[in-house]
């Protein structure tokens, strides 16, 4: 169970890192994607 938790947190970190890089690359207002 502990092994699975660390695997999940690793995937979450990868996704957050990818989102962070993508937002910085676009250098745009992220709220535009939600059409608020």
N, CA, C and O atoms as CSV, one atom per row, in Angstrom:
chain,resi,resn,atom,element,x,y,z
A,1,UNK,N,N,0.843,-1.205,0.000
A,1,UNK,CA,C,0.000,0.000,0.000
A,1,UNK,C,C,0.872,1.247,0.000
A,1,UNK,O,O,0.587,2.219,-0.699
A,2,UNK,N,N,1.926,1.207,0.785
A,2,UNK,CA,C,2.825,2.367,0.822
A,2,UNK,C,C,3.467,2.570,-0.548
A,2,UNK,O,O,3.685,3.702,-0.979
A,3,UNK,N,N,3.768,1.461,-1.229
A,3,UNK,CA,C,4.398,1.543,-2.542
A,3,UNK,C,C,3.460,2.228,-3.534
A,3,UNK,O,O,3.890,3.056,-4.337
A,4,UNK,N,N,2.185,1.878,-3.471
A,4,UNK,CA,C,1.226,2.480,-4.400
A,4,UNK,C,C,1.070,3.970,-4.118
A,4,UNK,O,O,0.948,4.766,-5.050
A,5,UNK,N,N,1.073,4.354,-2.852
A,5,UNK,CA,C,0.926,5.769,-2.500
A,5,UNK,C,C,2.084,6.578,-3.072
A,5,UNK,O,O,1.881,7.675,-3.592
A,6,UNK,N,N,3.289,6.043,-2.977
A,6,UNK,CA,C,4.444,6.791,-3.491
A,6,UNK,C,C,4.382,6.855,-5.013
A,6,UNK,O,O,4.815,7.838,-5.613
A,7,UNK,N,N,3.839,5.800,-5.644
A,7,UNK,CA,C,3.735,5.802,-7.104
A,7,UNK,C,C,2.717,6.864,-7.536
A,7,UNK,O,O,2.944,7.587,-8.505
A,8,UNK,N,N,1.606,6.952,-6.818
A,8,UNK,CA,C,0.572,7.938,-7.164
A,8,UNK,C,C,1.114,9.350,-6.983
A,8,UNK,O,O,0.898,10.213,-7.834
A,9,UNK,N,N,1.817,9.587,-5.878
A,9,UNK,CA,C,2.329,10.939,-5.635
A,9,UNK,C,C,3.364,11.298,-6.694
A,9,UNK,O,O,3.500,12.466,-7.058
A,10,UNK,N,N,4.090,10.307,-7.187
A,10,UNK,CA,C,5.079,10.574,-8.232
A,10,UNK,C,C,4.372,11.002,-9.516
A,10,UNK,O,O,4.820,11.924,-10.197
A,11,UNK,N,N,3.270,10.334,-9.842
A,11,UNK,CA,C,2.517,10.688,-11.051
A,11,UNK,C,C,1.928,12.087,-10.908
A,11,UNK,O,O,1.939,12.870,-11.857
A,12,UNK,N,N,1.417,12.396,-9.723
A,12,UNK,CA,C,0.827,13.722,-9.489
A,12,UNK,C,C,1.890,14.801,-9.667
A,12,UNK,O,O,1.629,15.848,-10.258
A,13,UNK,N,N,3.082,14.539,-9.154
A,13,UNK,CA,C,4.163,15.530,-9.298
A,13,UNK,C,C,4.505,15.737,-10.765
A,13,UNK,O,O,4.765,16.863,-11.188
A,14,UNK,N,N,4.507,14.655,-11.549
A,14,UNK,CA,C,4.819,14.778,-12.972
A,14,UNK,C,C,3.761,15.618,-13.675
A,14,UNK,O,O,4.081,16.468,-14.507
A,15,UNK,N,N,2.489,15.371,-13.331
A,15,UNK,CA,C,1.405,16.118,-13.978
A,15,UNK,C,C,1.475,17.593,-13.603
A,15,UNK,O,O,1.325,18.463,-14.460
A,16,UNK,N,N,1.703,17.875,-12.319
A,16,UNK,CA,C,1.792,19.275,-11.885
A,16,UNK,C,C,2.963,19.962,-12.576
A,16,UNK,O,O,2.846,21.110,-13.004
A,17,UNK,N,N,4.085,19.267,-12.687
A,17,UNK,CA,C,5.248,19.849,-13.342
A,17,UNK,C,C,4.962,20.140,-14.808
A,17,UNK,O,O,5.380,21.168,-15.341
A,18,UNK,N,N,4.233,19.208,-15.467
A,18,UNK,CA,C,3.909,19.405,-16.877
A,18,UNK,C,C,2.979,20.604,-17.051
A,18,UNK,O,O,3.173,21.425,-17.948
A,19,UNK,N,N,1.964,20.699,-16.183
A,19,UNK,CA,C,1.041,21.831,-16.268
A,19,UNK,C,C,1.784,23.141,-16.044
A,19,UNK,O,O,1.539,24.127,-16.741
A,20,UNK,N,N,2.701,23.150,-15.063
A,20,UNK,CA,C,3.453,24.367,-14.752
A,20,UNK,C,C,4.287,24.802,-15.953
A,20,UNK,O,O,4.318,25.983,-16.299
A,21,UNK,N,N,4.970,23.834,-16.595
A,21,UNK,CA,C,5.786,24.164,-17.773
A,21,UNK,C,C,4.904,24.678,-18.902
A,21,UNK,O,O,5.261,25.642,-19.580
A,22,UNK,N,N,3.750,24.039,-19.107
A,22,UNK,CA,C,2.886,24.428,-20.218
A,22,UNK,C,C,2.362,25.850,-20.007
A,22,UNK,O,O,2.319,26.643,-20.947
A,23,UNK,N,N,1.961,26.171,-18.767
A,23,UNK,CA,C,1.459,27.521,-18.499
A,23,UNK,C,C,2.559,28.548,-18.722
A,23,UNK,O,O,2.305,29.624,-19.265
A,24,UNK,N,N,3.782,28.223,-18.307
A,24,UNK,CA,C,4.880,29.184,-18.481
A,24,UNK,C,C,5.218,29.341,-19.955
A,24,UNK,O,O,5.570,30.436,-20.395
A,25,UNK,N,N,5.115,28.253,-20.732
A,25,UNK,CA,C,5.408,28.335,-22.165
A,25,UNK,C,C,4.385,29.239,-22.847
A,25,UNK,O,O,4.741,30.115,-23.635
A,26,UNK,N,N,3.115,29.015,-22.533
A,26,UNK,CA,C,2.059,29.797,-23.172
A,26,UNK,C,C,2.101,31.241,-22.695
A,26,UNK,O,O,1.780,32.162,-23.446
A,27,UNK,N,N,2.502,31.433,-21.432
A,27,UNK,CA,C,2.572,32.781,-20.856
A,27,UNK,C,C,1.252,33.513,-21.080
A,27,UNK,O,O,1.227,34.703,-21.395
A,28,UNK,N,N,0.148,32.768,-20.911
A,28,UNK,CA,C,-1.179,33.350,-21.123
A,28,UNK,C,C,-2.003,33.200,-19.855
A,28,UNK,O,O,-1.608,32.506,-18.918
A,29,UNK,N,N,-3.142,33.854,-19.841
A,29,UNK,CA,C,-4.022,33.767,-18.666
A,29,UNK,C,C,-4.680,32.387,-18.639
A,29,UNK,O,O,-5.463,32.073,-19.535
A,30,UNK,N,N,-4.386,31.563,-17.646
A,30,UNK,CA,C,-4.951,30.207,-17.622
A,30,UNK,C,C,-6.474,30.213,-17.536
A,30,UNK,O,O,-7.115,29.242,-17.939
A,31,UNK,N,N,-7.062,31.284,-17.020
A,31,UNK,CA,C,-8.521,31.320,-16.900
A,31,UNK,C,C,-9.187,31.400,-18.270
A,31,UNK,O,O,-10.375,31.099,-18.392
A,32,UNK,N,N,-8.446,31.800,-19.302
A,32,UNK,CA,C,-9.034,31.888,-20.637
A,32,UNK,C,C,-9.525,30.522,-21.099
A,32,UNK,O,O,-10.503,30.424,-21.839
A,33,UNK,N,N,-8.836,29.463,-20.654
A,33,UNK,CA,C,-9.222,28.118,-21.081
A,33,UNK,C,C,-10.595,27.731,-20.543
A,33,UNK,O,O,-11.259,26.857,-21.101
A,34,UNK,N,N,-11.025,28.385,-19.450
A,34,UNK,CA,C,-12.295,28.002,-18.832
A,34,UNK,C,C,-13.454,28.886,-19.303
A,34,UNK,O,O,-14.600,28.675,-18.905
A,35,UNK,N,N,-13.154,29.878,-20.152
A,35,UNK,CA,C,-14.208,30.746,-20.691
A,35,UNK,C,C,-15.041,31.373,-19.586
A,35,UNK,O,O,-16.271,31.355,-19.644
A,36,UNK,N,N,-14.379,31.923,-18.586
A,36,UNK,CA,C,-15.117,32.565,-17.489
A,36,UNK,C,C,-15.495,33.988,-17.904
A,36,UNK,O,O,-16.122,34.711,-17.130
